[in-house]
Structures are given as C-alpha cells and as structure tokens.
Amino acid sequence: MLRLALSVAFVVAAVAYAAPKLDSYALNSGEWLGQAKQGTGVQTSNYRSLTLEADRNGHFRVEAVINGRRLDMMADTGATAVALMAEDAARIGIRPRDEDYTIRTQTANGVSMSAPVMLKEIRIGSIRVRNVRALVAQPGALHVNLLGMSFIGALDRFDMKGNTLTLVQ
C-alpha cells in the first residue's frame, strides 16, 4: 500500500512540474474497437464503455495496448498522468535518452527523474485515446504502470461505484 501511495505521489509531483510544458498537447478520442478481456465492453448509442472490477486489493488492473503493444497497468483516477516503468516503456519502443529525464520526482526509492513523452494511442477494450501525455520513470523508480487522468480525463466520463470502475467514451 505504501508503494502504491508513493507511486501516486510520484506521478502527481511529476505532472505538477511537467504540466506547463505539456499543456499544448490535445487529447482526442478514437473509434470503435473490440471487446476487452478484463472487463465488459458495451456500445450504447454513440458511446463505448468498459467496466473494470477491482482485484482483492481494491486495484483496477487492466491490459492496455499502447502504441500497438500490450502492457499491464493499474487504472488510477488519483494519478494525474499515465506513468510507465522504464523497463516496460523500452519494451514497447520508448527509450528516453538520459537528457530527457528532466522532471524531478519523489518515489518509493527516493528522488528520481522522469521523462515526459507523448504516446500515439492507448486502447483498452473498445476505448481508444490518441496523443496521450505520459511520463517514463527512471529504471527501478516505479513498480507499476499507472493509467492516470491524462487518459481517463480524455473520456466522456468515468464512474466508480463499489468495486467497479466504468469508463465511457
């Protein structure tokens, strides 16, 4: 739990620092895709929705497709932005240079640096958002990929009730 709280604090601090540099990026919704295996995807009228169920620890785990590659993430409405572990970012082809780590952040392992990046798209089931701002943490600084508000906030709405999180686009 402490690790999760520190991960969230890491993202909030990093985005607070980086937001002025990233505010020129627009987030756009995408088009209809297939169903998600981790939740229930439904298209009602002009909306696409996906309902996620919390795991036994109360976390909303989700498999996302980022820039065409699958990554396990945790949906986190308390995280200001999407945050990727450096190791997973490299696996999907995102490798910030040393000089790109310009955002000072506090993590569970102490002070670290993050690199602001722009993700071409994130897909979760039937929902797709293009041009998503994100942060890549230095290796070892983050222990879970976070699906934060730079993705969730681009949707039409989200609803959290009990142990479910419904995303609507």
C-alpha positions as CSV (number, residue, x, y, z in Angstrom):
1,M,0.0,0.0,0.0
2,L,2.9,2.3,0.8
3,R,4.4,1.5,-2.6
4,L,1.1,2.4,-4.3
5,A,0.8,5.7,-2.4
6,L,4.4,6.6,-3.2
7,S,3.8,5.8,-6.9
8,V,0.7,8.0,-7.0
9,A,2.7,10.8,-5.2
10,F,5.4,10.3,-7.8
11,V,3.0,10.9,-10.7
12,V,1.3,13.8,-9.1
13,A,4.6,15.6,-8.4
14,A,5.9,14.8,-11.8
15,V,2.8,16.1,-13.6
16,A,2.6,19.2,-11.5
17,Y,6.1,20.0,-12.6
18,A,5.6,18.9,-16.3
19,A,2.1,20.2,-16.9
20,P,3.1,23.7,-18.1
21,K,5.5,22.1,-20.6
22,L,2.8,19.6,-21.9
23,D,-0.3,21.7,-22.0
24,S,-0.1,22.3,-25.7
25,Y,-0.9,18.6,-26.4
26,A,-4.5,17.8,-27.3
27,L,-6.2,14.5,-26.3
28,N,-8.6,13.1,-28.9
29,S,-11.0,10.2,-28.7
30,G,-10.8,7.4,-31.1
31,E,-13.1,4.9,-32.9
32,W,-14.8,1.7,-32.0
33,L,-12.6,-1.4,-31.5
34,G,-13.1,-4.8,-30.0
35,Q,-14.0,-6.1,-26.5
36,A,-11.7,-6.1,-23.6
37,K,-10.9,-9.4,-21.9
38,Q,-10.5,-7.8,-18.4
39,G,-13.9,-6.1,-18.3
40,T,-17.3,-5.8,-20.0
41,G,-17.3,-3.6,-23.1
42,V,-20.6,-2.3,-24.4
43,Q,-21.5,0.2,-27.1
44,T,-24.7,2.1,-26.3
45,S,-25.9,4.6,-28.9
46,N,-22.8,6.7,-29.6
47,Y,-20.8,5.7,-26.5
48,R,-18.4,2.9,-25.8
49,S,-18.0,1.8,-22.2
50,L,-15.8,-0.6,-20.3
51,T,-16.4,-1.8,-16.8
52,L,-13.5,-2.9,-14.7
53,E,-13.7,-4.9,-11.4
54,A,-11.3,-4.2,-8.6
55,D,-9.0,-7.0,-7.5
56,R,-8.9,-8.2,-3.9
57,N,-6.7,-5.3,-3.0
58,G,-9.1,-2.8,-4.5
59,H,-7.0,-2.0,-7.6
60,F,-8.3,-1.8,-11.1
61,R,-5.9,-3.9,-13.2
62,V,-6.2,-3.6,-16.9
63,E,-4.4,-4.7,-20.0
64,A,-3.8,-1.8,-22.3
65,V,-2.4,-1.6,-25.8
66,I,0.0,1.3,-26.1
67,N,1.4,2.2,-29.5
68,G,0.3,-1.3,-30.6
69,R,1.9,-3.3,-27.7
70,R,0.3,-4.8,-24.7
71,L,1.1,-3.6,-21.2
72,D,-0.4,-4.4,-17.8
73,M,-1.5,-1.3,-16.0
74,M,-3.4,-0.1,-13.0
75,A,-6.2,2.4,-13.6
76,D,-5.7,5.2,-11.1
77,T,-8.0,8.2,-11.0
78,G,-5.7,9.8,-8.4
79,A,-2.8,9.8,-10.8
80,T,-2.6,13.0,-12.9
81,A,-1.0,11.3,-15.9
82,V,-0.1,7.9,-17.4
83,A,3.2,6.8,-15.9
84,L,5.3,4.0,-17.4
85,M,8.0,1.9,-15.8
86,A,11.2,2.4,-17.8
87,E,11.5,-1.3,-18.5
88,D,8.0,-1.5,-20.0
89,A,8.5,1.7,-21.9
90,A,11.6,0.2,-23.5
91,R,9.7,-3.0,-24.3
92,I,7.2,-1.0,-26.4
93,G,9.8,1.0,-28.1
94,I,10.0,4.1,-25.9
95,R,13.6,4.8,-24.8
96,P,14.2,8.3,-23.4
97,R,17.7,9.5,-23.6
98,D,19.5,10.4,-20.3
99,E,19.0,14.1,-21.0
100,D,15.2,13.6,-21.5
101,Y,14.8,12.8,-17.7
102,T,14.1,16.4,-16.8
103,I,11.3,16.1,-14.3
104,R,12.4,15.7,-10.6
105,T,10.0,13.3,-8.7
106,Q,9.8,11.6,-5.3
107,T,9.4,7.9,-5.4
108,A,9.4,4.9,-3.0
109,N,13.1,4.6,-3.7
110,G,13.8,8.3,-3.1
111,V,14.3,11.2,-5.5
112,S,14.2,10.2,-9.2
113,M,13.8,11.8,-12.6
114,S,11.1,11.2,-15.2
115,A,10.9,11.9,-18.9
116,P,7.8,13.4,-20.4
117,V,6.6,11.5,-23.6
118,M,3.7,11.5,-25.9
119,L,2.0,8.2,-26.6
120,K,0.5,7.8,-30.0
121,E,-2.5,5.9,-28.6
122,I,-3.8,3.8,-25.7
123,R,-6.5,1.2,-26.3
124,I,-8.4,-0.5,-23.6
125,G,-11.1,-2.8,-25.0
126,S,-13.4,-0.7,-27.1
127,I,-11.9,2.6,-25.9
128,R,-9.1,4.3,-27.7
129,V,-7.5,7.7,-26.9
130,R,-4.8,9.2,-29.2
131,N,-2.0,11.6,-28.3
132,V,-1.8,10.8,-24.6
133,R,0.8,12.6,-22.5
134,A,2.7,10.4,-20.2
135,L,5.9,10.1,-18.0
136,V,8.6,7.4,-18.1
137,A,10.1,6.8,-14.8
138,Q,13.8,6.0,-14.5
139,P,14.6,2.3,-14.1
140,G,13.5,1.0,-10.8
141,A,11.7,4.1,-9.7
142,L,8.1,2.9,-10.4
143,H,6.8,-0.6,-9.7
144,V,3.5,-0.5,-11.6
145,N,2.4,1.2,-14.8
146,L,-0.3,3.8,-14.0
147,L,-3.3,4.6,-16.2
148,G,-3.9,8.1,-15.0
149,M,-6.1,11.1,-15.8
150,S,-4.2,12.1,-19.0
151,F,-6.1,9.0,-20.4
152,I,-9.1,8.8,-18.2
153,G,-9.8,12.6,-18.3
154,A,-10.0,12.4,-22.2
155,L,-13.1,10.2,-21.9
156,D,-16.6,11.4,-21.7
157,R,-16.9,10.2,-18.1
158,F,-16.0,7.6,-15.6
159,D,-18.0,6.2,-12.7
160,M,-16.6,4.4,-9.7
161,K,-19.2,2.5,-7.6
162,G,-18.2,0.0,-5.1
163,N,-15.7,-2.4,-6.7
164,T,-16.3,-1.3,-10.3
165,L,-14.9,1.4,-12.4
166,T,-16.8,2.2,-15.6
167,L,-15.1,4.2,-18.4
168,V,-17.3,5.8,-21.0
169,Q,-16.2,7.3,-24.3
